[in-house]
Amino acid sequence: MPLVNVMVNERSYSMACDEGQEANLRQLAAHVDAKVRDLLKTAGQPGEQRLLLMAALLIADEYFDAQAQLEGRTQEIADTAGERESAIARIGDTEQDAIIALDAATARLNDVAARLPSA
């Protein structure tokens, strides 16, 4: 299991990760560090633990917002798929109605043609 050194709030932390996940861990740490730096601009220096907790809460809030958006989009897709299936069914019904109407019109034309005098 590789060890990766990451920096958050100008402090180095040695973190273990799965093989091949080093770059991902560095990216995640950079995201946490950016949140901490943003908090430092508005909250000052409330202490390392509190600062990291505040950053974690902000990230969790973003995560839950993203989850809610994803669920909303998933529902929109499901609704659209249902509407599509309904439209396909209506098209099929309309095609059947058109076939019936054309068959009836053909039958009437054949009746009329049968009553016409031969040339």
N, C-alpha and C positions, 0 to 999 in steps of 0.2 A: 504494500500500500504506500504510494508516494506521499511525501510531505511537501507542502507548498507554503511558501511564505507570502502572506498577503498583508496589505497595509490598510488600516481603518483608523481615521482620525490621527494620522501620523504615528501610529503604533503598529509594530510588526507582530503578526500572529502566525504561528506555524500550525497548519491544518493538514490533516490526513484526508485523502480522497481515493476513490477507485482509480485504477489504472486507466489512463486516457481522459480523465476528467479534470486534469490540471487547468487547462485553459478556461473551462466552464467555471471552476471554482474562483479563478482570478477575476472573471467577468462578474460573478455574483458579488465578490468582495468589493469590486469597484463600484457596483450599484449601491451597496450598503454605505460605502465611504462617501458617495455623492449625496446620499440622504443625510448622513451625519453632517457633512459640510453645509448643506442647506439649513439644517436645524441650528447649526452654530451661528448662522447669520441672524436668525430670528430669536433664538432662545439663549444665546450666550453660551456659557460653559456650565451646564447644570450638573456636571459630574459624569464620569465615564459610563457607569452603569445606567444611569437615567437617560443619558444621551443615546446609548445603544438601544435601550428599551423603546424610546420614542421613535427611533429610526425603524425598529422592527414593527412597531404598531402602524406607522405610516405605510410600510411595505405591505403589511397584512391588509390594511384598508384598501390599498390599490389592488391587491390580489382579489379581495372579495368583490370589489367593484367590477373587475374584469370578469370574474365568474358570473356575476349577475348579468353583465352584458352578453356573455357567451350563452347563458341560458335563454335570454331574450331572443338572441339571433337564432338559436336552435329552435325555439318555438315558432319564430317567423318562418323558418325553412319548413318546418312540419306543416304549418298552416298553408304555406304556398304549395307544398306537395299535395295536400288535401284538396286545395282549390283546383290544382292541375288535374287530379284524378276526376273530380267532379265535372270539369270542363270536357275532359275526354269522354266521359259517360254521356254528357249532353250532346256532344258531337255525334256519338254513335247513335243516340236516339234520333237526332235530326236526320242523319243519313238514312235510317230505317224509314222515317216519315217520308223522306224524299223518294225512296225506292217505291214505297206504297203508292204515293201520288203519281209517280211516273208510270207505274204498272196500270193504274186506273186510267190515266190519260191515254196510254197505249191501247187499252181495251176499248175505250170510247172511240178513238180514231179508227180502230179496226172495224167497229160496228158501223161507223159512218161510211167507211170505205166499202164495206160489204153492201150497203144500201145504194151506193152510187151505180148508175147504169154503166155497163161495160162499153168501151169505146169501139 
